[in-house]
Each structure stands twice: as structure tokens, then as C-alpha cells.
Amino acid sequence: MTDKKIQHSLNDLIEIARDGSEFYAEAAGKVESAELATLFRRMGEHKREIVTGLSADVAATGGDPADHGTMVGSMRQTYAKARAALGDTNYAYVAELEELEDRLLDAFKDTLEDSDTPAAARAAAQKYLPRVTECHDIMRNRKIAMKNAG
């Protein structure tokens, strides 16, 4: 049963990180700013690294890693496209990607704080938490700076 709990905990994180990877890739192609596009590609790569690492952890327990994102992630991407079409494309994508970073950071913290999370899943989440926190802070600071400049 512990392996199933590990797989479930990590697959939840994989799905949200995959949402991020896909959303960043899309946003990189939509923004007008070359600097933002480069940032988004780098952030997307961080999410792919998390997906790859956690997928290996799930596979090591004999499970099947999640191979898709979440419904919430798909809905947020659709919302971001509509918002970008109606206003400042750069800010719209930064704001929505910052929300995604909030969601991913919250998911990692929930996994770490949940007393039912098996030690192996907690260790895997802890390994990626510094990168998740760093990415979150970058997007939060970018959103604040853009809002204050606008």
C-alpha cells in the first residue's frame, strides 16, 4: 500500500508540473518580449526536469508515472489566452504563470506537510522544493514589477 501512496502523491505533483511545462512552452511563443520568452523557456525546462525526476521515482516503486496534466491547468491556459487577447499579453501570461507557480508550490508544501505522505514521497518532494520555490519567487517578483511599472 505504501508504494501506491507514494505513486499517488508524486503523480499529483507530476501532473501540476506538467501543466507548468506545457503552459510555459505555449506562453514563450505568445509573448512579445524576447526576454520573457527566454525566461519562460527556462522555467518550462525546470518543470520538465521535475516531471522527469518524479516520474523516475514513481517508476522505481513499480508504478506508472502520470502522462498528462490536470483539468485545472487546461482551464487556466484557456483563460490566459483570452485574457492576453484582451489586454497586455506579457502581463497576462506572467500573471497566470505566477498563479501556476502558486499552485505547484502549494502542492509541494501540502505533500510535505501531510502526515499521511510516505517518507519516500516526502523525500522526493523535498528534493525539488528549492527549485519550485525559486521559480515561484521569480514569477511573483516579475508580476509585481510589471504591475508597479504599468
MIDOSE-1310 file (N, C-alpha, C; in nm, 2 decimals, decimal comma, always signed):
residues 150
mtdk	+0,08/-0,12/+0,00/+0,00/+0,00/+0,00/+0,09/+0,13/+0,00; +0,20/+0,12/+0,07/+0,29/+0,24/+0,07/+0,33/+0,28/-0,07; +0,37/+0,18/-0,15/+0,41/+0,22/-0,29/+0,29/+0,29/-0,36; +0,17/+0,25/-0,35/+0,06/+0,31/-0,41/+0,04/+0,46/-0,36
kiqh	+0,06/+0,48/-0,23/+0,05/+0,61/-0,17/+0,17/+0,70/-0,23; +0,28/+0,64/-0,24/+0,40/+0,72/-0,30/+0,36/+0,76/-0,44; +0,32/+0,66/-0,52/+0,28/+0,69/-0,66/+0,17/+0,80/-0,67; +0,07/+0,79/-0,59/-0,04/+0,89/-0,59/+0,02/+1,03/-0,55
slnd	+0,09/+1,04/-0,45/+0,15/+1,17/-0,41/+0,23/+1,23/-0,51; +0,32/+1,15/-0,57/+0,41/+1,20/-0,67/+0,34/+1,23/-0,80; +0,25/+1,14/-0,84/+0,18/+1,17/-0,96/+0,10/+1,30/-0,96; +0,04/+1,34/-0,84/-0,02/+1,47/-0,83/+0,07/+1,58/-0,86
liei	+0,20/+1,57/-0,81/+0,30/+1,67/-0,84/+0,34/+1,67/-0,98; +0,35/+1,55/-1,04/+0,39/+1,54/-1,18/+0,29/+1,61/-1,27; +0,16/+1,59/-1,24/+0,05/+1,65/-1,32/+0,06/+1,80/-1,32; +0,08/+1,86/-1,20/+0,08/+2,00/-1,19/+0,21/+2,06/-1,26
ardg	+0,32/+1,99/-1,24/+0,45/+2,03/-1,30/+0,44/+2,02/-1,45; +0,37/+1,92/-1,50/+0,35/+1,90/-1,65/+0,26/+2,02/-1,70; +0,16/+2,06/-1,62/+0,08/+2,18/-1,66/+0,17/+2,29/-1,68; +0,26/+2,31/-1,59/+0,36/+2,42/-1,60/+0,45/+2,42/-1,72
sefy	+0,50/+2,30/-1,74/+0,59/+2,28/-1,86/+0,52/+2,32/-1,99; +0,39/+2,27/-2,00/+0,32/+2,30/-2,13/+0,28/+2,44/-2,14; +0,24/+2,50/-2,03/+0,19/+2,64/-2,02/+0,31/+2,73/-2,05; +0,42/+2,71/-1,99/+0,54/+2,79/-2,02/+0,58/+2,78/-2,17
aeaa	+0,58/+2,66/-2,22/+0,61/+2,65/-2,37/+0,52/+2,73/-2,45; +0,39/+2,72/-2,43/+0,29/+2,79/-2,50/+0,32/+2,95/-2,49; +0,33/+2,99/-2,36/+0,35/+3,13/-2,34/+0,47/+3,19/-2,40; +0,58/+3,11/-2,41/+0,71/+3,16/-2,47/+0,68/+3,19/-2,62
gkve	+0,59/+3,12/-2,68/+0,56/+3,15/-2,82/+0,46/+3,26/-2,84; +0,40/+3,31/-2,73/+0,29/+3,41/-2,75/+0,33/+3,55/-2,70; +0,43/+3,56/-2,61/+0,47/+3,70/-2,56/+0,55/+3,77/-2,66; +0,54/+3,91/-2,66/+0,61/+3,99/-2,75/+0,76/+4,01/-2,70
sael	+0,78/+4,00/-2,58/+0,92/+4,02/-2,52/+1,01/+3,90/-2,54; +1,12/+3,92/-2,60/+1,22/+3,82/-2,62/+1,28/+3,77/-2,48; +1,29/+3,87/-2,39/+1,35/+3,84/-2,26/+1,25/+3,75/-2,18; +1,12/+3,78/-2,19/+1,02/+3,69/-2,13/+1,01/+3,56/-2,19
atlf	+1,02/+3,55/-2,32/+1,02/+3,42/-2,39/+1,13/+3,33/-2,34; +1,25/+3,39/-2,33/+1,37/+3,32/-2,28/+1,34/+3,27/-2,14; +1,29/+3,36/-2,05/+1,26/+3,32/-1,91/+1,16/+3,21/-1,91; +1,06/+3,22/-1,99/+0,95/+3,11/-1,99/+1,01/+2,98/-2,04
rrmg	+1,10/+2,98/-2,14/+1,16/+2,85/-2,18/+1,24/+2,79/-2,07; +1,32/+2,88/-2,00/+1,40/+2,83/-1,89/+1,31/+2,77/-1,78; +1,20/+2,84/-1,74/+1,11/+2,79/-1,64/+1,04/+2,66/-1,68; +1,00/+2,65/-1,81/+0,95/+2,53/-1,86/+1,04/+2,41/-1,85
ehkr	+1,17/+2,44/-1,87/+1,27/+2,33/-1,86/+1,28/+2,29/-1,72; +1,27/+2,38/-1,62/+1,27/+2,34/-1,48/+1,16/+2,24/-1,45; +1,04/+2,27/-1,51/+0,92/+2,19/-1,48/+0,94/+2,05/-1,55; +1,00/+2,05/-1,67/+1,03/+1,92/-1,73/+1,13/+1,84/-1,65
eivt	+1,23/+1,90/-1,59/+1,32/+1,83/-1,50/+1,25/+1,77/-1,38; +1,16/+1,84/-1,32/+1,08/+1,79/-1,21/+1,00/+1,67/-1,25; +0,93/+1,69/-1,37/+0,85/+1,58/-1,42/+0,93/+1,45/-1,44; +1,05/+1,47/-1,51/+1,14/+1,36/-1,53/+1,19/+1,29/-1,40
glsa	+1,23/+1,37/-1,31/+1,28/+1,32/-1,18/+1,17/+1,24/-1,10; +1,06/+1,31/-1,09/+0,95/+1,24/-1,01/+0,89/+1,12/-1,08; +0,89/+1,13/-1,22/+0,85/+1,01/-1,30/+0,94/+0,89/-1,27; +1,07/+0,91/-1,26/+1,16/+0,81/-1,23/+1,14/+0,75/-1,09
dvaa	+1,10/+0,84/-1,00/+1,07/+0,80/-0,86/+0,95/+0,71/-0,86; +0,85/+0,75/-0,93/+0,72/+0,67/-0,94/+0,75/+0,53/-1,00; +0,83/+0,53/-1,11/+0,86/+0,41/-1,18/+0,95/+0,32/-1,09; +1,03/+0,37/-1,01/+1,11/+0,29/-0,91/+1,03/+0,22/-0,81
tggd	+0,91/+0,27/-0,79/+0,82/+0,19/-0,70/+0,73/+0,09/-0,77; +0,75/+0,08/-0,90/+0,67/-0,01/-0,98/+0,54/+0,05/-1,04; +0,53/+0,18/-1,03/+0,41/+0,25/-1,07/+0,43/+0,31/-1,21; +0,32/+0,36/-1,26/+0,31/+0,43/-1,39/+0,31/+0,58/-1,37
padh	+0,41/+0,65/-1,41/+0,41/+0,80/-1,39/+0,29/+0,86/-1,47; +0,23/+0,97/-1,41/+0,13/+1,04/-1,48/+0,18/+1,09/-1,61; +0,10/+1,08/-1,72/+0,14/+1,12/-1,85/+0,06/+1,24/-1,91; -0,01/+1,31/-1,82/-0,09/+1,42/-1,86/-0,09/+1,52/-1,75
gtmv	-0,15/+1,64/-1,78/-0,16/+1,75/-1,68/-0,30/+1,74/-1,61; -0,34/+1,85/-1,56/-0,47/+1,85/-1,49/-0,58/+1,93/-1,57; -0,70/+1,91/-1,54/-0,81/+1,98/-1,60/-0,80/+2,13/-1,56; -0,76/+2,16/-1,43/-0,75/+2,29/-1,39/-0,64/+2,36/-1,47
gsmr	-0,53/+2,29/-1,50/-0,42/+2,35/-1,58/-0,47/+2,39/-1,72; -0,55/+2,30/-1,78/-0,60/+2,33/-1,91/-0,69/+2,45/-1,91; -0,78/+2,46/-1,81/-0,87/+2,57/-1,80/-0,79/+2,70/-1,78; -0,69/+2,70/-1,70/-0,61/+2,82/-1,68/-0,54/+2,87/-1,80
qtya	-0,49/+2,77/-1,88/-0,43/+2,81/-2,01/-0,53/+2,88/-2,10; -0,65/+2,82/-2,11/-0,75/+2,88/-2,19/-0,79/+3,02/-2,14; -0,80/+3,04/-2,01/-0,83/+3,17/-1,96/-0,71/+3,27/-1,99; -0,59/+3,22/-1,98/-0,48/+3,31/-2,01/-0,48/+3,36/-2,15
kara	-0,51/+3,27/-2,24/-0,52/+3,31/-2,39/-0,62/+3,42/-2,41; -0,74/+3,40/-2,34/-0,85/+3,50/-2,36/-0,81/+3,63/-2,29; -0,75/+3,63/-2,18/-0,70/+3,75/-2,11/-0,59/+3,82/-2,19; -0,50/+3,74/-2,25/-0,40/+3,80/-2,33/-0,45/+3,87/-2,45
algd	-0,56/+3,81/-2,51/-0,62/+3,87/-2,63/-0,69/+4,00/-2,60; -0,73/+4,02/-2,48/-0,80/+4,14/-2,44/-0,71/+4,25/-2,38; -0,59/+4,22/-2,35/-0,50/+4,33/-2,29/-0,36/+4,31/-2,31; -0,28/+4,34/-2,21/-0,13/+4,33/-2,22/-0,09/+4,18/-2,22
tnya	-0,05/+4,13/-2,33/-0,02/+3,99/-2,34/+0,09/+3,95/-2,25; +0,20/+4,03/-2,24/+0,31/+3,99/-2,15/+0,26/+3,98/-2,00; +0,19/+4,08/-1,96/+0,14/+4,08/-1,82/+0,04/+3,96/-1,79; -0,05/+3,94/-1,89/-0,15/+3,83/-1,87/-0,08/+3,70/-1,85
yvae	+0,02/+3,67/-1,93/+0,09/+3,54/-1,92/+0,17/+3,53/-1,79; +0,24/+3,64/-1,75/+0,31/+3,64/-1,63/+0,22/+3,62/-1,51; +0,10/+3,69/-1,51/+0,01/+3,67/-1,40/-0,04/+3,53/-1,39; -0,08/+3,47/-1,50/-0,13/+3,33/-1,50/-0,02/+3,23/-1,46
leel	+0,10/+3,26/-1,51/+0,21/+3,16/-1,48/+0,24/+3,18/-1,33; +0,23/+3,30/-1,28/+0,26/+3,31/-1,13/+0,15/+3,24/-1,05; +0,03/+3,23/-1,10/-0,08/+3,15/-1,03/-0,04/+3,01/-1,04; +0,01/+2,96/-1,15/+0,05/+2,82/-1,17/+0,16/+2,79/-1,07
edrl	+0,26/+2,88/-1,05/+0,37/+2,86/-0,96/+0,31/+2,85/-0,82; +0,21/+2,94/-0,78/+0,15/+2,93/-0,65/+0,09/+2,79/-0,63; +0,02/+2,74/-0,73/-0,04/+2,61/-0,72/+0,06/+2,50/-0,71; +0,17/+2,50/-0,78/+0,27/+2,40/-0,77/+0,34/+2,40/-0,63
ldaf	+0,37/+2,52/-0,59/+0,44/+2,54/-0,46/+0,34/+2,49/-0,34; +0,22/+2,52/-0,35/+0,12/+2,47/-0,25/+0,11/+2,32/-0,26; +0,11/+2,26/-0,37/+0,10/+2,12/-0,38/+0,23/+2,05/-0,32; +0,34/+2,11/-0,34/+0,46/+2,05/-0,28/+0,46/+2,07/-0,13
kdtl	+0,42/+2,19/-0,08/+0,41/+2,21/+0,06/+0,30/+2,11/+0,12; +0,19/+2,09/+0,06/+0,09/+2,00/+0,11/+0,14/+1,86/+0,12; +0,22/+1,82/+0,02/+0,28/+1,68/+0,02/+0,37/+1,67/+0,14; +0,45/+1,77/+0,16/+0,55/+1,77/+0,27/+0,48/+1,78/+0,41
edsd	+0,37/+1,85/+0,42/+0,31/+1,87/+0,55/+0,21/+1,76/+0,58; +0,16/+1,68/+0,48/+0,06/+1,58/+0,51/+0,12/+1,46/+0,58; +0,07/+1,43/+0,70/+0,13/+1,33/+0,78/+0,11/+1,19/+0,72; +0,02/+1,18/+0,62/-0,01/+1,05/+0,55/+0,09/+1,03/+0,43
tpaa	+0,17/+1,13/+0,40/+0,26/+1,12/+0,29/+0,38/+1,03/+0,33; +0,40/+0,92/+0,25/+0,51/+0,83/+0,29/+0,64/+0,90/+0,28; +0,74/+0,85/+0,36/+0,87/+0,91/+0,37/+0,94/+0,93/+0,23; +0,92/+0,83/+0,14/+0,99/+0,83/+0,01/+0,93/+0,94/-0,07
araa	+0,80/+0,96/-0,07/+0,74/+1,07/-0,14/+0,78/+1,21/-0,08; +0,78/+1,21/+0,05/+0,82/+1,34/+0,11/+0,97/+1,37/+0,07; +1,06/+1,27/+0,07/+1,20/+1,30/+0,03/+1,20/+1,34/-0,11; +1,13/+1,28/-0,20/+1,13/+1,33/-0,34/+1,08/+1,47/-0,36
aqky	+0,97/+1,50/-0,28/+0,92/+1,64/-0,29/+1,02/+1,74/-0,23; +1,09/+1,70/-0,12/+1,18/+1,79/-0,06/+1,30/+1,82/-0,15; +1,34/+1,72/-0,23/+1,45/+1,73/-0,32/+1,42/+1,85/-0,43; +1,30/+1,86/-0,47/+1,27/+1,96/-0,57/+1,21/+2,09/-0,51
lprv	+1,18/+2,10/-0,38/+1,12/+2,22/-0,32/+1,21/+2,34/-0,35; +1,34/+2,34/-0,33/+1,42/+2,46/-0,35/+1,40/+2,52/-0,49; +1,40/+2,43/-0,59/+1,38/+2,48/-0,73/+1,24/+2,53/-0,75; +1,14/+2,47/-0,70/+1,00/+2,51/-0,71/+0,98/+2,65/-0,64
tech	+1,04/+2,66/-0,52/+1,04/+2,79/-0,45/+1,10/+2,90/-0,53; +1,22/+2,87/-0,59/+1,29/+2,97/-0,67/+1,21/+3,01/-0,79; +1,15/+2,92/-0,86/+1,07/+2,96/-0,98/+0,95/+3,04/-0,93; +0,89/+3,00/-0,82/+0,77/+3,07/-0,77/+0,81/+3,22/-0,74
dimr	+0,92/+3,24/-0,68/+0,97/+3,37/-0,64/+1,00/+3,46/-0,76; +1,06/+3,40/-0,86/+1,09/+3,47/-0,98/+0,97/+3,52/-1,05; +0,87/+3,44/-1,06/+0,74/+3,48/-1,13/+0,66/+3,58/-1,04; +0,66/+3,56/-0,91/+0,59/+3,65/-0,82/+0,66/+3,79/-0,83
nrki	+0,79/+3,80/-0,83/+0,86/+3,92/-0,84/+0,84/+3,99/-0,98; +0,84/+3,91/-1,08/+0,82/+3,96/-1,21/+0,68/+4,02/-1,22; +0,58/+3,95/-1,17/+0,44/+4,00/-1,17/+0,43/+4,14/-1,10; +0,49/+4,14/-0,98/+0,49/+4,26/-0,90/+0,56/+4,38/-0,97
amkn	+0,67/+4,35/-1,03/+0,75/+4,46/-1,10/+0,67/+4,51/-1,22; +0,60/+4,42/-1,30/+0,52/+4,46/-1,41/+0,40/+4,54/-1,37; +0,34/+4,50/-1,26/+0,22/+4,57/-1,21/+0,26/+4,71/-1,17; +0,37/+4,72/-1,10/+0,41/+4,85/-1,05/+0,46/+4,94/-1,16
ag	+0,51/+4,88/-1,27/+0,56/+4,96/-1,38/+0,44/+5,01/-1,47; +0,33/+4,93/-1,47/+0,21/+4,96/-1,55/+0,12/+5,05/-1,49
